[in-house]
C-alpha cells in the first residue's frame, strides 16, 4: 500500500498507540497537532505528499509525527511506509556547571522552605528534574526504615515515580538532608501516631494553590494534562518568586534549574562515582547520555593535561 488516509479513526488509533508507548502528555499533544496540521492540506498521505510537506516545513515535529505513522503501521502489520529524510543533527552544547560554592550561595539566598527544595534538586541521588521536585510527597521517602536506624548510620531512600519516560527509580538522600526534610514535616505538624510524616502531603506549595486544590478546579481535563499544567504553573511561580527575586540576585547571574542536576552529576563523577552508577541515579536509558559529564569536568580536564608544558 503506497498511501494511507488520514481519517479521524487513524488519529484516534495513533493516540492509543502513543499511550501504549507511554509517551508524555505534552509529546502526544505535539504529535497530534502536527498530524492535524498535515491533514488540513493532505487527506491522503503518500511519498509525494511527504516530500511536499517536508519541503515546505522540515520541522523536527513534522518528521517525528510522520515517523510515528511508520512505527504504528509496522507494529500493526499495515503495509504502508514512507521515507523520511534524516535531519542534520545540531551539535549538543556542553551543560552549564555550577560550583559547590555557588550552589551554597543559591541555597542560602532562597526563602524557606524553597531552600530545602533546591537542596533536594541538587543532592537527591545524582540530581532531580524540576518536575520531580515539584510533585514530591512525604510518602515517597522510606521513613519507617530510616527512623529505626541510628542517627548518621545511613542515608534515606526516595522513590521517584513516573519520571521521564514514565520510569520509576530509587535514589539516595544524604542523612543531613533526610533529617532536614523530617524536621520540616515536624514543623508542618503532619506526623502520624508512628511519627511518620503523612504520606499524602506534598512537600511544597506554590502561591495560593497546592496540587490537590488545582486538581479540584480542573475536573474537565484528564489527570495527565492536569499534572503537566500544574508543573508548568508551579515552575513559573517558583522561578519568579524564588529564583528571580532572590537566587539570581545573590549569585549575580541567571542559571537554569536543570543546571543543578548537571552540576550534581559532574561533582559525583569528579569524586570517583562510576558513570554507570550515575546513569542509574539519573534515570538515563543510555550510558552515552551520561558520558557528557566526563567532558565537562574541570578537574578531569586539568588532570588529563597535567605535566604538559607550554612551548
Backbone torsions as a table, in degrees:
resi	resn	phi	psi	omega
1	UNK	NA	123.1	-175.1
2	UNK	-97.1	-5.0	179.8
3	UNK	-146.4	158.7	179.3
4	UNK	-142.6	141.2	-179.0
5	UNK	-85.3	133.9	179.4
6	UNK	-88.1	69.3	-179.4
7	UNK	-82.5	164.0	176.0
8	UNK	-57.3	-38.9	-178.8
9	UNK	-60.7	-37.0	179.4
10	UNK	-67.0	-41.8	179.2
11	UNK	-63.9	-37.8	177.5
12	UNK	-64.8	-43.8	178.7
13	UNK	-63.6	-38.7	178.7
14	UNK	-65.5	-36.6	177.4
15	UNK	-63.6	-43.2	177.7
16	UNK	-65.6	-37.2	178.7
17	UNK	-62.7	-41.2	178.4
18	UNK	-66.5	-35.3	175.9
19	UNK	-61.6	-41.4	179.3
20	UNK	-65.2	-28.7	178.6
21	UNK	-88.8	1.7	175.5
22	UNK	59.3	39.6	175.2
23	UNK	-73.3	151.9	-178.8
24	UNK	-68.4	158.8	179.6
25	UNK	-57.6	-44.4	-177.5
26	UNK	-62.9	-41.0	178.8
27	UNK	-63.8	-42.6	179.2
28	UNK	-61.0	-42.8	179.2
29	UNK	-62.9	-43.7	179.8
30	UNK	-60.2	-45.8	-178.5
31	UNK	-66.2	-44.3	-178.7
32	UNK	-66.9	-37.5	176.7
33	UNK	-63.7	-39.6	178.2
34	UNK	-64.5	-42.0	-180.0
35	UNK	-66.9	-38.6	177.5
36	UNK	-64.9	-38.8	178.4
37	UNK	-65.6	-42.0	178.3
38	UNK	-63.3	-38.8	-176.1
39	UNK	-69.0	-22.0	-179.6
40	UNK	-55.0	-40.0	-177.3
41	UNK	-113.0	1.9	-176.7
42	UNK	-143.3	89.6	178.6
43	UNK	-72.2	-25.0	177.6
44	UNK	-120.8	134.3	-177.5
45	UNK	-107.5	125.8	172.0
46	UNK	-143.6	-178.0	-175.7
47	UNK	-62.5	-37.6	179.3
48	UNK	-62.4	-42.0	179.4
49	UNK	-66.5	-39.3	179.3
50	UNK	-62.1	-45.4	179.6
51	UNK	-60.9	-38.5	179.6
52	UNK	-69.0	-43.8	-179.3
53	UNK	-61.5	-49.1	-176.7
54	UNK	-76.3	-21.3	174.9
55	UNK	-69.5	-36.3	179.3
56	UNK	-83.5	-37.9	-175.9
57	UNK	-143.8	82.6	-177.4
58	UNK	-81.4	43.1	-177.1
59	UNK	-70.9	154.5	177.8
60	UNK	-63.0	-32.5	-179.6
61	UNK	-66.1	-43.4	178.3
62	UNK	-63.7	-42.2	179.3
63	UNK	-63.9	-40.4	-180.0
64	UNK	-66.1	-40.4	180.0
65	UNK	-65.6	-40.6	178.3
66	UNK	-68.9	-36.9	176.1
67	UNK	-63.9	-33.3	177.9
68	UNK	-61.4	-39.8	177.8
69	UNK	-62.9	-42.4	176.4
70	UNK	-56.8	-48.1	-178.6
71	UNK	-63.8	-42.1	179.9
72	UNK	-60.9	-46.2	-179.0
73	UNK	-65.6	-40.3	179.1
74	UNK	-63.4	-45.5	-177.7
75	UNK	-71.2	-20.1	-178.2
76	UNK	-111.0	18.2	176.6
77	UNK	54.1	39.2	175.8
78	UNK	-97.7	125.1	-173.8
79	UNK	-78.6	68.6	178.0
80	UNK	-143.6	132.9	177.3
81	UNK	-153.6	138.9	177.9
82	UNK	-120.2	150.6	178.6
83	UNK	-93.2	125.9	-178.4
84	UNK	-114.7	117.4	-178.6
85	UNK	-61.2	143.4	180.0
86	UNK	-72.7	144.3	177.4
87	UNK	-86.4	151.3	171.7
88	UNK	-74.8	121.5	-176.8
89	UNK	-79.4	122.4	178.4
90	UNK	-73.6	129.0	179.8
91	UNK	-54.5	134.5	-178.4
92	UNK	-79.3	128.3	178.2
93	UNK	-74.2	156.9	178.2
94	UNK	-73.8	139.5	-179.7
95	UNK	-68.3	152.8	176.3
96	UNK	-73.6	132.9	178.5
97	UNK	-114.9	127.6	179.9
98	UNK	-102.0	133.1	-178.3
99	UNK	-70.4	161.3	178.8
100	UNK	-62.2	-36.0	178.2
101	UNK	-64.6	-39.8	178.7
102	UNK	-69.5	-36.9	178.8
103	UNK	-64.0	-38.1	176.2
104	UNK	-62.2	-39.6	177.1
105	UNK	-62.2	-42.4	-179.9
106	UNK	-62.5	-46.8	-179.5
107	UNK	-63.6	-46.3	-178.0
108	UNK	-64.8	-26.1	-177.5
109	UNK	-87.7	-16.0	-176.8
110	UNK	-77.0	139.1	177.2
111	UNK	-70.2	149.9	177.9
112	UNK	-71.5	145.5	-0.1
113	UNK	-91.3	14.6	-173.1
114	UNK	-76.2	-13.7	169.2
115	UNK	-63.7	-36.0	177.7
116	UNK	-67.8	-37.5	178.1
117	UNK	-62.2	-42.4	178.8
118	UNK	-66.1	-38.8	176.4
119	UNK	-60.5	-40.8	-179.4
120	UNK	-67.2	-44.9	179.5
121	UNK	-56.5	-41.3	-177.6
122	UNK	-80.1	-45.1	-165.7
123	UNK	-97.1	-12.3	179.6
124	UNK	-74.5	113.0	-178.6
125	UNK	59.9	-123.1	175.9
126	UNK	-106.5	23.3	178.6
127	UNK	107.9	141.4	179.2
128	UNK	-103.0	157.5	167.3
129	UNK	-77.6	153.5	-178.6
130	UNK	-60.2	-37.3	179.8
131	UNK	-64.3	-34.5	179.2
132	UNK	-69.4	-36.8	179.8
133	UNK	-72.8	-37.9	-178.2
134	UNK	-62.6	-38.3	-173.5
135	UNK	-96.0	11.2	-178.1
136	UNK	-64.0	138.6	169.7
137	UNK	-118.8	159.6	179.0
138	UNK	-64.9	-21.3	-179.2
139	UNK	-72.4	-8.4	-179.4
140	UNK	-81.6	-8.6	-177.5
141	UNK	-100.2	152.8	-177.6
142	UNK	-88.4	64.3	-173.5
143	UNK	-61.8	-42.1	-176.2
144	UNK	-58.5	-42.1	179.0
145	UNK	-73.2	-47.0	-174.4
146	UNK	-62.2	-39.6	-177.5
147	UNK	-68.6	-22.6	-179.3
148	UNK	-91.1	-2.2	177.1
149	UNK	-89.0	154.6	175.9
150	UNK	-68.0	142.4	-178.5
151	UNK	-52.1	129.5	176.3
152	UNK	83.1	-3.4	-175.0
153	UNK	-75.9	-33.7	-177.5
154	UNK	-151.8	159.1	176.0
155	UNK	-76.1	167.8	172.1
156	UNK	-90.0	174.8	178.7
157	UNK	-126.7	135.4	176.7
158	UNK	-119.2	131.6	176.3
159	UNK	-98.9	117.8	175.7
160	UNK	-90.2	120.0	-178.9
161	UNK	-105.8	138.7	177.4
162	UNK	53.8	52.4	173.5
163	UNK	-71.9	-163.0	-178.9
164	UNK	-59.7	131.7	-177.5
165	UNK	79.2	10.6	179.3
166	UNK	74.7	14.6	-175.5
167	UNK	-90.3	144.0	172.8
168	UNK	-98.6	153.4	175.6
169	UNK	-156.0	159.9	176.6
170	UNK	-107.5	136.3	176.4
171	UNK	-132.7	153.0	179.2
172	UNK	-85.3	150.4	175.2
173	UNK	-119.9	117.3	179.6
174	UNK	-52.7	146.8	-174.3
175	UNK	-53.6	-45.9	-177.0
176	UNK	-62.5	-36.3	178.0
177	UNK	-72.3	-40.4	178.5
178	UNK	-59.8	-41.6	179.4
179	UNK	-66.8	-38.7	178.8
180	UNK	-64.1	-37.4	177.9
181	UNK	-68.0	-40.4	179.3
182	UNK	-66.6	-42.3	177.6
183	UNK	-61.1	-34.2	176.6
184	UNK	-65.6	-39.8	177.1
185	UNK	-64.5	-38.9	176.9
186	UNK	-61.8	-43.4	179.7
187	UNK	-63.4	-35.3	178.5
188	UNK	-76.6	-10.5	-179.9
189	UNK	59.9	53.0	-177.4
190	UNK	-122.5	22.7	179.0
191	UNK	-81.1	142.7	176.9
192	UNK	-89.6	-170.3	-175.9
193	UNK	-66.7	-20.9	177.5
194	UNK	-93.5	5.8	-179.3
195	UNK	70.5	19.2	172.8
196	UNK	-90.9	140.8	175.6
197	UNK	-62.3	145.6	177.9
198	UNK	-57.8	120.4	-172.6
199	UNK	-67.1	-22.3	-175.6
200	UNK	-85.0	-16.1	-175.0
201	UNK	-76.2	133.2	176.3
202	UNK	-82.7	145.3	-175.0
203	UNK	-66.2	-39.6	-172.0
204	UNK	-130.7	143.1	174.8
205	UNK	-114.5	152.4	-174.3
206	UNK	-128.2	109.5	-176.5
207	UNK	74.9	-141.1	-176.2
208	UNK	-94.4	-1.3	-177.6
209	UNK	-121.0	140.6	168.7
210	UNK	-102.9	179.6	-173.5
211	UNK	-61.6	-43.4	-176.4
212	UNK	-67.2	-39.0	176.9
213	UNK	-62.2	-41.8	179.5
214	UNK	-61.3	-42.2	-179.2
215	UNK	-64.6	-40.2	-179.3
216	UNK	-65.2	-29.4	179.1
217	UNK	-81.7	-7.5	-172.6
218	UNK	-125.0	47.9	-176.0
219	UNK	-68.6	-18.7	-174.3
220	UNK	-81.3	-9.7	-179.2
221	UNK	-117.1	153.5	-176.0
222	UNK	-70.5	162.3	-170.6
223	UNK	-64.0	-37.1	-179.7
224	UNK	-63.5	-37.7	177.8
225	UNK	-70.2	-38.5	178.1
226	UNK	-57.7	-43.0	-178.2
227	UNK	-63.6	-45.3	180.0
228	UNK	-63.1	-44.8	-178.7
229	UNK	-65.0	-40.0	-179.9
230	UNK	-67.5	-41.7	178.7
231	UNK	-60.2	-41.7	178.4
232	UNK	-62.6	-45.0	179.7
233	UNK	-62.9	-46.9	-176.8
234	UNK	-65.3	-40.7	-179.2
235	UNK	-66.0	-41.4	178.3
236	UNK	-60.0	-41.8	179.3
237	UNK	-64.9	-46.5	-178.8
238	UNK	-62.7	-43.5	-178.2
239	UNK	-62.6	-43.9	-177.0
240	UNK	-74.8	-47.5	-171.8
241	UNK	-83.4	-20.8	-179.3
242	UNK	-110.9	-55.7	-174.4
243	UNK	-73.6	-56.3	-175.6
244	UNK	-65.7	-44.4	-176.1
245	UNK	-74.9	-21.8	-172.9
246	UNK	-129.9	-62.6	-169.1
247	UNK	-68.0	-43.7	-180.0
248	UNK	-61.6	-38.4	-179.3
249	UNK	-67.5	-45.9	-178.5
250	UNK	-64.0	-38.8	-177.6
251	UNK	-80.4	-24.1	-179.4
252	UNK	85.0	11.6	177.2
253	UNK	-165.4	165.8	177.7
254	UNK	-89.0	159.0	175.3
255	UNK	-155.0	161.2	176.7
256	UNK	-90.7	140.0	179.2
257	UNK	-58.2	-36.3	-178.7
258	UNK	-63.4	-18.9	178.4
259	UNK	-66.2	-24.1	176.0
260	UNK	-63.5	-41.7	178.3
261	UNK	-67.0	-44.3	175.8
262	UNK	-57.8	-42.2	-176.6
263	UNK	-67.1	-43.3	179.4
264	UNK	-59.9	-45.8	-179.3
265	UNK	-62.3	-40.8	179.5
266	UNK	-66.7	-42.9	-180.0
267	UNK	-63.6	-38.9	177.5
268	UNK	-64.3	-40.7	178.6
269	UNK	-62.5	-41.1	179.6
270	UNK	-66.5	-26.2	179.8
271	UNK	-87.3	2.1	174.5
272	UNK	98.4	6.3	177.3
273	UNK	-71.1	128.7	-178.1
274	UNK	-60.8	146.1	179.5
275	UNK	-58.9	-34.6	-179.9
276	UNK	-63.7	-36.3	177.8
277	UNK	-70.7	-41.5	178.0
278	UNK	-62.7	-40.6	177.8
279	UNK	-57.3	-45.3	-179.1
280	UNK	-64.9	-42.3	-179.4
281	UNK	-67.0	-35.1	179.8
282	UNK	-77.7	-23.2	-176.8
283	UNK	82.9	23.3	177.9
284	UNK	-74.6	139.4	177.3
285	UNK	-76.1	-32.9	-176.3
286	UNK	-121.5	141.0	177.0
287	UNK	-66.6	-24.5	179.4
288	UNK	-60.6	-36.9	178.4
289	UNK	-64.8	-41.1	-177.8
290	UNK	-71.3	-27.2	-175.8
291	UNK	-64.5	-14.4	177.8
292	UNK	-58.4	-28.7	-176.5
293	UNK	-74.3	-17.7	174.1
294	UNK	-77.8	-16.2	-179.4
295	UNK	-90.8	-23.1	-175.4
296	UNK	-101.1	-0.6	-179.4
297	UNK	-72.9	114.9	178.5
298	UNK	-65.0	-39.3	-178.8
299	UNK	-63.0	-42.8	-179.4
300	UNK	-68.1	-35.5	178.4
301	UNK	-63.8	-46.5	179.1
302	UNK	-65.1	-38.4	-179.5
303	UNK	-64.0	-41.8	-177.7
304	UNK	-67.4	-23.6	-177.8
305	UNK	-103.5	6.4	-177.8
306	UNK	-62.9	132.0	178.0
307	UNK	92.2	-10.9	179.0
308	UNK	-86.3	120.5	-173.2
309	UNK	-98.8	157.4	176.0
310	UNK	-72.7	149.4	177.4
311	UNK	-66.0	NA	NA
